[in-house]
Amino acid sequence: MMRILSGIQPTGRFHWGNYFGAIRQYIDLQNGQDTAFYFIANLHALTTIRDRDLLARNTFDAAIDLLSLGLDPERATLFVQSDISAVSELCWILMTTTPMGLLERCHAYKDKKSKGLSADAGLFTYPVLMAADILLYDSNLVPVGEDQKQHVEVCRDIAGSFNSSFGDAFVIPEAYIVKDTAKVPGLDGGKMSKSYGNSVEVFEDLKLQKKKIMGITTDSRPIESPKEPEGDHLFQLYSLFATPEQTMTLAERYRRGGFGYGEIKKELVTLAETFFATARKKREELLAKPDYVKKILADGAKKAQKKAEEVLTRIKKSCGIG
């Protein structure tokens, strides 16, 4: 049986870009015949969050949000990264055989250095911890978008480097490229991101969400002017929530002209609220049952720990420290 593994950082509340760009597709994968492991990557989040209470709250919120959005603990294993201490031990073992040049070429480190920003050792060795996350569970498939393929390629290189020294100890994973990953624009037309201040949270207060949607940046063409829907970020956001028929009808309205962007924004407000209504209701229910959520995470950690110990024991024996 194939094992799928994916992690998500609790650096803030999930926004539309997180959901349509990744979470929706990853949750869909739990419905196949494969074993799915999903973890909340709080150790990775330490490279950016320096507030203890915020990190703890974000981690628990991420669990509630994932469950609300459809992750089923009966079909997938959900756990918190730091609950599996073996991942830190494996990370050190992997660092002893990982070439420095490989890490120096990784995107996150290169990007930060190119901007003149300081980069700590955590950011530099981040890809090694990511490799440990993947390799610790004998993962076969790692679902990623096309722009994240390098993460899995680096993991394969790290595993290959270890295997060349100590024998074929690791299962070499494959990247599972999610084909229908949505490109989600922000409110200003750029890529939606918390750091850019142009995002809409999935479970945001509805009044604040409406205010953000009504403030989406648009051009100043007259109402009567025809408009091309292709490349228009308001049209793209609308399409995320609309049916194919609704999207086609809106495209025709754009090309015909004679409407104001405010009309479309009001429709988007309604569509978005309706789309996530069931998830919002479930989230309210889960907020009232924190012990139930904690049990799901504890059960997931127990299952993940069992596999992690099996793999770590094998790896330690292979390199002479077991």
C-alpha contacts under 8 A as a table, 3 or more apart, distances in Angstrom:
res1	aa1	res2	aa2	distance
1	M	33	Q	7.76
1	M	34	D	6.02
1	M	35	T	7.08
2	M	34	D	5.18
2	M	35	T	6.29
2	M	139	S	7.62
2	M	140	N	5.87
2	M	141	L	7.29
3	R	34	D	5.84
3	R	35	T	4.72
3	R	36	A	5.90
3	R	37	F	7.42
3	R	138	D	7.34
3	R	139	S	5.10
3	R	140	N	5.27
3	R	141	L	6.32
4	I	34	D	6.82
4	I	35	T	6.00
4	I	36	A	4.69
4	I	37	F	6.08
4	I	139	S	5.95
4	I	140	N	6.18
4	I	141	L	4.83
4	I	142	V	5.80
4	I	143	P	7.41
5	L	36	A	5.91
5	L	37	F	4.75
5	L	38	Y	5.81
5	L	134	I	6.73
5	L	139	S	6.11
5	L	140	N	7.94
5	L	141	L	6.57
5	L	142	V	5.36
5	L	143	P	7.30
6	S	26	Y	7.64
6	S	37	F	6.57
6	S	38	Y	5.06
6	S	39	F	6.60
6	S	142	V	6.09
6	S	143	P	6.56
7	G	38	Y	5.54
7	G	39	F	4.71
7	G	40	I	5.66
7	G	41	A	5.86
8	I	39	F	6.66
8	I	40	I	5.28
8	I	41	A	5.56
9	Q	40	I	5.86
9	Q	41	A	4.69
9	Q	42	N	6.16
9	Q	44	H	6.80
9	Q	45	A	5.91
10	P	13	R	7.35
10	P	40	I	6.59
10	P	41	A	6.65
10	P	42	N	6.18
10	P	45	A	6.47
10	P	55	L	7.15
10	P	58	N	5.29
10	P	59	T	5.29
10	P	62	A	6.05
11	T	45	A	6.02
11	T	48	T	7.70
11	T	49	I	7.08
11	T	55	L	7.40
11	T	58	N	6.72
12	G	58	N	6.09
12	G	194	K	7.78
13	R	58	N	7.10
13	R	61	D	7.44
13	R	62	A	7.13
13	R	201	E	6.46
13	R	202	V	7.83
14	F	17	G	7.92
14	F	18	N	5.77
14	F	19	Y	6.97
14	F	62	A	7.68
14	F	65	D	7.81
14	F	201	E	5.70
14	F	202	V	6.01
14	F	203	F	7.87
15	H	18	N	5.33
15	H	19	Y	6.46
15	H	194	K	7.88
15	H	199	S	6.22
15	H	200	V	5.33
15	H	201	E	3.79
15	H	202	V	4.96
15	H	203	F	8.00
16	W	19	Y	5.12
16	W	20	F	6.02
16	W	21	G	7.88
16	W	184	V	7.33
16	W	192	M	7.91
16	W	199	S	7.22
16	W	200	V	6.02
16	W	201	E	6.08
16	W	202	V	5.73
17	G	20	F	5.48
17	G	21	G	5.31
17	G	22	A	7.79
17	G	182	A	7.98
17	G	183	K	7.60
17	G	184	V	5.20
17	G	185	P	7.58
17	G	192	M	5.84
17	G	193	S	7.33
17	G	199	S	7.68
18	N	21	G	5.30
18	N	22	A	5.65
18	N	23	I	6.17
19	Y	22	A	5.59
19	Y	23	I	4.60
19	Y	24	R	5.49
19	Y	202	V	7.70
20	F	23	I	6.52
20	F	24	R	5.74
20	F	25	Q	7.60
20	F	181	T	6.93
20	F	182	A	5.61
20	F	183	K	7.92
20	F	184	V	7.20
20	F	240	L	7.65
21	G	24	R	7.33
21	G	25	Q	7.68
21	G	145	G	7.97
21	G	181	T	5.00
21	G	182	A	4.84
21	G	183	K	6.39
21	G	184	V	6.84
22	A	25	Q	5.54
22	A	26	Y	6.17
22	A	144	V	7.75
22	A	145	G	7.61
22	A	181	T	6.56
23	I	26	Y	5.15
23	I	27	I	6.07
23	I	66	L	7.97
24	R	27	I	5.38
24	R	28	D	6.30
24	R	69	L	7.96
25	Q	28	D	5.06
25	Q	29	L	6.58
25	Q	178	V	7.13
25	Q	180	D	7.86
25	Q	181	T	7.33
26	Y	29	L	5.26
26	Y	30	Q	7.23
26	Y	143	P	6.97
27	I	30	Q	5.53
27	I	31	N	7.70
27	I	70	G	6.65
27	I	71	L	5.70
28	D	31	N	5.80
28	D	32	G	7.98
29	L	32	G	5.82
29	L	36	A	7.57
30	Q	33	Q	7.87
30	Q	34	D	7.17
30	Q	35	T	7.38
30	Q	36	A	5.81
30	Q	71	L	7.75
30	Q	72	D	7.85
30	Q	75	R	6.07
30	Q	76	A	5.99
31	N	75	R	7.21
35	T	75	R	7.75
35	T	76	A	6.78
36	A	75	R	7.38
36	A	76	A	4.89
36	A	77	T	6.21
37	F	76	A	5.92
37	F	77	T	4.75
37	F	78	L	6.27
37	F	304	A	7.81
38	Y	76	A	7.14
38	Y	77	T	5.96
38	Y	78	L	4.93
38	Y	79	F	6.63
39	F	78	L	5.55
39	F	79	F	4.85
39	F	80	V	5.33
39	F	81	Q	5.77
40	I	59	T	6.73
40	I	62	A	7.19
40	I	63	A	7.39
40	I	78	L	7.88
40	I	79	F	6.44
40	I	80	V	4.81
40	I	81	Q	5.70
41	A	44	H	5.49
41	A	45	A	6.52
41	A	80	V	6.62
41	A	81	Q	5.17
41	A	82	S	7.65
42	N	45	A	4.87
42	N	46	L	6.64
42	N	55	L	7.32
42	N	59	T	6.62
42	N	80	V	7.06
42	N	81	Q	6.14
42	N	82	S	6.60
43	L	46	L	5.44
43	L	47	T	7.91
43	L	81	Q	6.62
43	L	82	S	6.12
44	H	47	T	6.03
44	H	126	Y	7.16
44	H	129	L	7.92
45	A	48	T	5.67
45	A	49	I	5.97
45	A	55	L	7.73
46	L	49	I	5.14
46	L	50	R	6.63
47	T	50	R	7.98
47	T	120	D	7.87
47	T	122	G	6.01
47	T	123	L	6.26
49	I	52	R	7.94
49	I	54	L	7.81
49	I	55	L	6.63
50	R	55	L	7.88
51	D	54	L	5.32
51	D	55	L	6.24
52	R	55	L	5.37
52	R	56	A	6.33
53	D	56	A	5.19
53	D	57	R	6.09
54	L	57	R	5.12
54	L	58	N	5.95
55	L	58	N	5.08
55	L	59	T	6.06
56	A	59	T	5.21
56	A	60	F	6.47
57	R	60	F	5.34
57	R	61	D	6.06
58	N	61	D	4.98
58	N	62	A	5.98
59	T	62	A	5.19
59	T	63	A	6.56
59	T	80	V	7.78
60	F	63	A	5.18
60	F	64	I	6.42
61	D	64	I	5.09
61	D	65	D	6.00
62	A	65	D	5.05
62	A	66	L	6.06
63	A	66	L	5.29
63	A	67	L	6.26
63	A	78	L	7.98
63	A	293	V	7.45
63	A	297	L	7.94
64	I	67	L	5.25
64	I	68	S	6.04
64	I	283	R	6.61
64	I	286	L	6.63
64	I	287	L	7.44
64	I	293	V	6.99
65	D	68	S	4.97
65	D	69	L	6.08
65	D	283	R	6.79
66	L	69	L	5.14
66	L	70	G	6.52
66	L	71	L	5.67
67	L	70	G	5.39
67	L	71	L	4.70
67	L	72	D	6.59
67	L	73	P	7.97
67	L	283	R	7.92
68	S	71	L	7.16
68	S	279	A	5.02
68	S	280	R	7.15
68	S	282	K	5.39
68	S	283	R	5.15
68	S	286	L	7.72
69	L	279	A	5.43
70	G	279	A	7.74
71	L	76	A	7.14
72	D	75	R	5.41
72	D	76	A	5.96
73	P	76	A	5.04
73	P	77	T	5.87
73	P	78	L	6.60
73	P	296	I	6.87
73	P	300	G	7.95
74	E	77	T	7.73
77	T	300	G	5.05
77	T	303	K	7.44
77	T	304	A	7.47
78	L	296	I	7.21
78	L	297	L	5.98
78	L	300	G	5.05
78	L	301	A	7.37
79	F	83	D	7.48
79	F	296	I	7.85
79	F	297	L	4.82
79	F	298	A	7.05
79	F	299	D	7.92
79	F	300	G	4.91
79	F	301	A	5.00
79	F	304	A	7.54
80	V	83	D	5.57
80	V	84	I	7.60
80	V	297	L	6.78
80	V	301	A	6.92
81	Q	84	I	5.90
81	Q	87	V	7.88
82	S	85	S	6.20
82	S	87	V	7.93
83	D	301	A	6.34
84	I	87	V	6.06
84	I	301	A	6.79
84	I	304	A	7.46
84	I	305	Q	5.89
84	I	308	A	7.63
85	S	88	S	5.78
85	S	89	E	6.96
86	A	89	E	5.08
86	A	90	L	6.07
86	A	136	L	7.95
86	A	305	Q	7.92
86	A	308	A	6.53
86	A	309	E	6.94
86	A	312	L	6.92
87	V	90	L	5.15
87	V	91	C	6.03
87	V	129	L	7.43
87	V	132	A	5.85
87	V	133	D	6.26
87	V	136	L	6.76
87	V	308	A	7.82
88	S	91	C	4.96
88	S	92	W	6.54
88	S	129	L	7.32
88	S	132	A	7.79
89	E	92	W	5.40
89	E	93	I	6.54
90	L	93	I	5.01
90	L	94	L	6.14
90	L	132	A	5.90
90	L	136	L	7.44
90	L	312	L	6.86
91	C	94	L	5.18
91	C	95	M	6.22
91	C	128	V	6.02
91	C	129	L	5.22
91	C	131	A	7.71
91	C	132	A	5.32
92	W	95	M	5.05
92	W	96	T	6.66
93	I	96	T	5.56
93	I	97	T	7.48
94	L	97	T	5.64
94	L	98	T	6.21
94	L	128	V	6.73
94	L	132	A	7.42
94	L	158	I	7.08
94	L	159	A	7.82
94	L	162	F	6.99
95	M	98	T	5.02
95	M	125	T	7.96
95	M	128	V	6.52
97	T	158	I	7.46
97	T	161	S	6.27
97	T	162	F	5.80
98	T	102	L	7.39
98	T	128	V	7.82
98	T	158	I	5.72
98	T	161	S	6.70
98	T	162	F	7.71
99	P	102	L	5.48
99	P	103	L	7.09
100	M	103	L	5.38
100	M	104	E	6.29
101	G	104	E	5.04
101	G	105	R	6.43
102	L	105	R	5.48
102	L	106	C	6.92
102	L	154	V	7.56
103	L	106	C	5.37
103	L	109	Y	7.92
103	L	124	F	6.54
103	L	125	T	6.90
103	L	127	P	7.12
104	E	109	Y	6.86
104	E	110	K	6.83
104	E	124	F	7.42
105	R	109	Y	7.68
105	R	110	K	6.53
106	C	109	Y	5.92
106	C	110	K	6.17
106	C	127	P	7.78
106	C	150	Q	7.99
107	H	110	K	5.16
107	H	111	D	5.82
108	A	111	D	5.31
108	A	112	K	6.29
108	A	123	L	7.34
109	Y	112	K	5.39
109	Y	113	K	6.23
109	Y	119	A	6.86
109	Y	123	L	6.32
109	Y	124	F	5.79
110	K	113	K	5.24
110	K	114	S	6.00
111	D	114	S	5.16
111	D	115	K	6.46
112	K	115	K	5.32
112	K	116	G	6.62
112	K	117	L	5.38
112	K	118	S	7.09
112	K	119	A	6.65
113	K	116	G	5.08
113	K	117	L	5.50
113	K	118	S	6.71
113	K	119	A	6.80
114	S	117	L	7.49
119	A	123	L	6.20
119	A	124	F	7.03
120	D	123	L	5.53
120	D	124	F	6.52
121	A	124	F	4.95
121	A	125	T	6.06
122	G	125	T	5.32
122	G	126	Y	5.66
123	L	126	Y	4.90
124	F	127	P	7.51
125	T	128	V	5.41
125	T	129	L	6.81
126	Y	129	L	5.33
126	Y	130	M	6.26
127	P	130	M	4.87
127	P	131	A	6.09
127	P	151	H	6.96
127	P	154	V	7.12
127	P	155	C	7.32
128	V	131	A	4.96
128	V	132	A	6.22
128	V	155	C	7.36
128	V	158	I	7.55
129	L	132	A	4.93
129	L	133	D	6.22
130	M	133	D	5.03
130	M	134	I	6.51
130	M	151	H	7.72
130	M	155	C	7.36
131	A	134	I	5.18
131	A	135	L	5.99
131	A	152	V	7.71
131	A	154	V	7.57
131	A	155	C	4.61
131	A	156	R	7.94
131	A	158	I	7.22
131	A	159	A	7.83
132	A	135	L	5.16
132	A	136	L	5.62
133	D	136	L	5.71
133	D	137	Y	7.51
134	I	137	Y	6.32
134	I	138	D	7.15
134	I	139	S	5.80
134	I	142	V	7.73
134	I	155	C	7.69
134	I	173	P	7.73
135	L	138	D	5.27
135	L	139	S	6.04
135	L	159	A	7.76
135	L	170	F	6.76
135	L	171	V	6.95
135	L	172	I	7.71
135	L	173	P	7.63
136	L	139	S	7.57
136	L	307	K	7.71
136	L	308	A	5.37
136	L	311	V	5.96
136	L	312	L	6.82
137	Y	304	A	7.50
137	Y	307	K	5.90
137	Y	308	A	5.65
137	Y	311	V	6.74
138	D	170	F	7.18
138	D	171	V	5.50
138	D	172	I	7.97
138	D	173	P	7.80
138	D	311	V	7.25
139	S	142	V	7.27
139	S	171	V	7.13
139	S	172	I	7.88
139	S	173	P	5.89
140	N	171	V	7.25
140	N	172	I	7.03
140	N	173	P	4.52
140	N	174	E	5.95
141	L	173	P	5.71
141	L	174	E	5.02
141	L	175	A	5.74
141	L	176	Y	5.68
142	V	152	V	7.28
142	V	173	P	7.09
142	V	174	E	6.34
142	V	175	A	4.98
142	V	176	Y	5.37
143	P	175	A	6.05
143	P	176	Y	4.37
143	P	177	I	5.81
143	P	178	V	6.17
144	V	147	D	7.86
144	V	148	Q	5.74
144	V	149	K	6.31
144	V	175	A	6.67
144	V	176	Y	6.09
144	V	177	I	5.30
144	V	178	V	5.91
145	G	148	Q	5.37
145	G	149	K	6.66
145	G	177	I	5.57
145	G	178	V	5.46
145	G	179	K	7.56
145	G	181	T	6.47
146	E	149	K	5.46
146	E	177	I	6.09
146	E	178	V	7.46
147	D	150	Q	7.42
148	Q	151	H	5.79
148	Q	152	V	7.70
149	K	152	V	5.61
149	K	153	E	6.45
149	K	175	A	6.57
149	K	177	I	7.59
150	Q	153	E	4.88
150	Q	154	V	6.04
151	H	154	V	5.32
151	H	155	C	6.33
152	V	155	C	4.91
152	V	156	R	6.17
152	V	173	P	7.48
152	V	174	E	7.08
152	V	175	A	5.87
153	E	156	R	5.08
153	E	157	D	6.28
153	E	175	A	7.78
154	V	157	D	4.99
154	V	158	I	6.15
155	C	158	I	5.08
155	C	159	A	6.13
155	C	173	P	7.96
156	R	159	A	5.15
156	R	160	G	5.95
156	R	172	I	5.96
156	R	173	P	6.60
157	D	160	G	4.97
157	D	161	S	6.08
158	I	161	S	5.12
158	I	162	F	6.41
159	A	162	F	5.19
159	A	163	N	6.08
159	A	170	F	6.27
159	A	172	I	6.74
160	G	163	N	4.98
160	G	164	S	6.06
160	G	172	I	7.66
161	S	164	S	5.28
161	S	165	S	6.67
162	F	165	S	5.31
162	F	166	F	6.14
162	F	167	G	7.65
162	F	169	A	8.00
163	N	166	F	5.16
163	N	167	G	4.63
163	N	168	D	4.82
163	N	169	A	5.93
163	N	170	F	6.75
164	S	167	G	5.84
164	S	168	D	7.38
166	F	169	A	7.16
166	F	318	S	5.95
166	F	319	C	5.82
167	G	318	S	7.22
168	D	171	V	7.81
169	A	314	R	7.17
169	A	315	I	6.12
169	A	318	S	6.68
170	F	315	I	7.64
178	V	181	T	5.78
183	K	191	K	7.95
184	V	191	K	6.48
184	V	192	M	6.11
184	V	236	Q	7.47
184	V	237	L	6.99
185	P	188	D	7.64
185	P	189	G	5.27
185	P	190	G	5.47
185	P	191	K	4.69
185	P	192	M	5.04
185	P	233	H	5.99
185	P	236	Q	7.39
185	P	237	L	7.05
186	G	189	G	5.14
186	G	190	G	5.28
186	G	191	K	5.26
186	G	192	M	3.78
186	G	193	S	6.99
186	G	198	N	5.00
186	G	199	S	5.56
186	G	200	V	7.95
186	G	233	H	7.74
187	L	190	G	7.45
187	L	192	M	7.28
187	L	198	N	5.04
187	L	199	S	6.45
187	L	200	V	7.95
187	L	212	K	7.65
187	L	213	I	7.38
187	L	215	G	7.69
187	L	216	I	4.88
187	L	217	T	6.27
187	L	233	H	7.86
188	D	198	N	6.29
188	D	216	I	6.34
188	D	217	T	5.20
189	G	192	M	7.99
189	G	217	T	7.29
189	G	233	H	5.43
190	G	198	N	7.95
192	M	196	Y	7.29
192	M	198	N	5.84
192	M	199	S	5.28
193	S	196	Y	5.26
193	S	197	G	6.60
193	S	198	N	6.20
193	S	199	S	5.61
194	K	197	G	5.25
194	K	198	N	6.65
194	K	199	S	5.74
196	Y	199	S	7.65
200	V	204	E	7.17
200	V	209	Q	6.62
200	V	212	K	7.27
201	E	204	E	4.97
201	E	209	Q	7.74
202	V	276	F	7.49
203	F	280	R	6.69
204	E	208	L	6.95
204	E	209	Q	6.02
205	D	208	L	5.37
205	D	209	Q	6.04
206	L	209	Q	4.85
206	L	210	K	6.05
206	L	273	E	7.58
207	K	210	K	5.17
207	K	211	K	6.30
208	L	211	K	5.03
208	L	212	K	6.25
209	Q	212	K	5.16
209	Q	213	I	6.23
209	Q	269	V	7.83
210	K	213	I	5.12
210	K	214	M	6.08
210	K	269	V	5.88
211	K	214	M	5.26
211	K	215	G	6.25
212	K	215	G	5.08
212	K	216	I	6.57
213	I	216	I	5.35
213	I	265	K	6.20
213	I	268	L	7.56
213	I	269	V	6.69
214	M	262	G	6.96
214	M	265	K	5.66
214	M	266	K	7.11
216	I	234	L	7.34
216	I	265	K	7.90
218	T	234	L	7.54
218	T	261	Y	7.41
221	R	225	S	6.50
222	P	225	S	5.51
223	I	257	G	6.66
223	I	258	G	5.15
223	I	259	F	5.19
223	I	260	G	5.25
224	E	257	G	5.14
224	E	258	G	4.05
224	E	259	F	6.64
225	S	256	R	7.84
225	S	257	G	5.02
225	S	258	G	6.52
226	P	254	Y	5.93
226	P	255	R	4.81
226	P	256	R	5.19
226	P	257	G	3.91
226	P	258	G	7.30
227	K	254	Y	4.84
227	K	255	R	5.10
227	K	256	R	7.41
227	K	257	G	6.24
228	E	231	G	7.78
228	E	232	D	7.30
228	E	251	A	7.84
228	E	254	Y	6.12
228	E	255	R	5.77
229	P	232	D	5.31
229	P	235	F	6.04
229	P	251	A	5.77
229	P	254	Y	6.05
229	P	255	R	7.31
230	E	235	F	7.85
231	G	235	F	7.89
231	G	236	Q	7.38
232	D	235	F	5.35
232	D	236	Q	6.29
233	H	236	Q	4.83
233	H	237	L	6.13
234	L	237	L	5.20
234	L	238	Y	6.17
234	L	264	I	7.98
234	L	265	K	7.74
235	F	238	Y	5.06
235	F	239	S	6.13
235	F	250	L	7.92
235	F	251	A	7.97
236	Q	239	S	5.08
236	Q	240	L	6.61
237	L	240	L	5.37
237	L	241	F	7.36
237	L	268	L	7.88
238	Y	241	F	5.79
238	Y	242	A	6.16
238	Y	247	T	7.53
238	Y	264	I	7.89
238	Y	268	L	5.66
238	Y	271	L	7.93
239	S	242	A	5.04
239	S	243	T	7.49
239	S	244	P	7.88
239	S	247	T	5.61
241	F	268	L	7.79
241	F	271	L	5.99
241	F	272	A	6.19
241	F	275	F	6.56
242	A	245	E	7.83
242	A	246	Q	5.63
242	A	247	T	5.94
242	A	271	L	6.86
243	T	246	Q	5.12
243	T	247	T	6.20
244	P	247	T	5.08
244	P	248	M	6.13
245	E	248	M	5.13
245	E	249	T	6.18
246	Q	249	T	5.11
246	Q	250	L	6.18
247	T	250	L	5.13
247	T	251	A	6.22
248	M	251	A	5.10
248	M	252	E	6.41
249	T	252	E	5.19
249	T	253	R	6.39
250	L	253	R	4.94
250	L	254	Y	6.19
251	A	254	Y	5.08
251	A	255	R	6.38
252	E	255	R	5.22
252	E	256	R	6.06
253	R	256	R	5.04
253	R	257	G	5.91
253	R	258	G	7.71
253	R	259	F	7.49
254	Y	257	G	5.30
254	Y	259	F	7.84
259	F	263	E	7.18
260	G	263	E	5.64
260	G	264	I	7.28
261	Y	264	I	5.24
261	Y	265	K	6.30
262	G	265	K	5.03
262	G	266	K	6.26
263	E	266	K	5.31
263	E	267	E	6.43
264	I	267	E	5.07
264	I	268	L	6.14
265	K	268	L	4.94
265	K	269	V	6.25
266	K	269	V	5.11
266	K	270	T	6.64
267	E	270	T	5.27
267	E	271	L	6.19
268	L	271	L	4.96
268	L	272	A	5.95
269	V	272	A	5.44
269	V	273	E	6.24
270	T	273	E	5.23
270	T	274	T	6.15
271	L	274	T	5.22
271	L	275	F	5.99
272	A	275	F	5.05
272	A	276	F	6.42
273	E	276	F	5.68
273	E	277	A	5.90
274	T	277	A	5.05
275	F	278	T	7.61
276	F	279	A	5.22
276	F	280	R	6.07
277	A	280	R	5.10
277	A	281	K	6.29
278	T	281	K	5.17
278	T	282	K	6.28
279	A	282	K	5.08
279	A	283	R	6.07
280	R	283	R	5.04
280	R	284	E	6.36
281	K	284	E	5.25
281	K	285	E	6.52
282	K	285	E	5.05
282	K	286	L	6.25
283	R	286	L	5.03
283	R	287	L	6.08
284	E	287	L	5.18
284	E	288	A	6.64
285	E	288	A	5.41
285	E	289	K	6.80
286	L	289	K	4.96
286	L	290	P	6.57
286	L	292	Y	7.76
286	L	293	V	7.11
287	L	290	P	5.95
289	K	292	Y	5.39
289	K	293	V	6.74
290	P	293	V	5.15
290	P	294	K	6.21
291	D	294	K	4.97
291	D	295	K	6.13
292	Y	295	K	5.12
292	Y	296	I	6.41
293	V	296	I	5.13
293	V	297	L	6.43
294	K	297	L	5.13
294	K	298	A	6.08
295	K	298	A	4.91
295	K	299	D	5.95
296	I	299	D	5.20
296	I	300	G	6.05
297	L	300	G	5.00
297	L	301	A	6.04
298	A	301	A	5.06
298	A	302	K	6.18
299	D	302	K	5.09
299	D	303	K	6.38
300	G	303	K	5.22
300	G	304	A	6.11
301	A	304	A	4.99
301	A	305	Q	5.73
302	K	305	Q	5.07
302	K	306	K	6.33
303	K	306	K	5.36
303	K	307	K	6.81
304	A	307	K	5.37
304	A	308	A	6.06
305	Q	308	A	4.86
305	Q	309	E	5.99
306	K	309	E	5.44
306	K	310	E	6.46
307	K	310	E	5.15
307	K	311	V	6.36
308	A	311	V	5.23
308	A	312	L	5.97
309	E	312	L	5.07
309	E	313	T	5.93
310	E	313	T	5.40
310	E	314	R	6.46
311	V	314	R	5.14
311	V	315	I	6.24
312	L	315	I	5.03
312	L	316	K	6.03
313	T	316	K	5.23
313	T	317	K	6.22
313	T	322	G	6.52
314	R	317	K	5.31
314	R	318	S	6.24
314	R	322	G	7.97
315	I	318	S	5.02
315	I	319	C	6.53
315	I	322	G	7.95
316	K	319	C	5.43
316	K	320	G	6.15
316	K	321	I	5.10
316	K	322	G	4.52
317	K	320	G	5.14
317	K	321	I	5.91
317	K	322	G	4.30
318	S	321	I	7.89
318	S	322	G	7.74
319	C	322	G	7.69
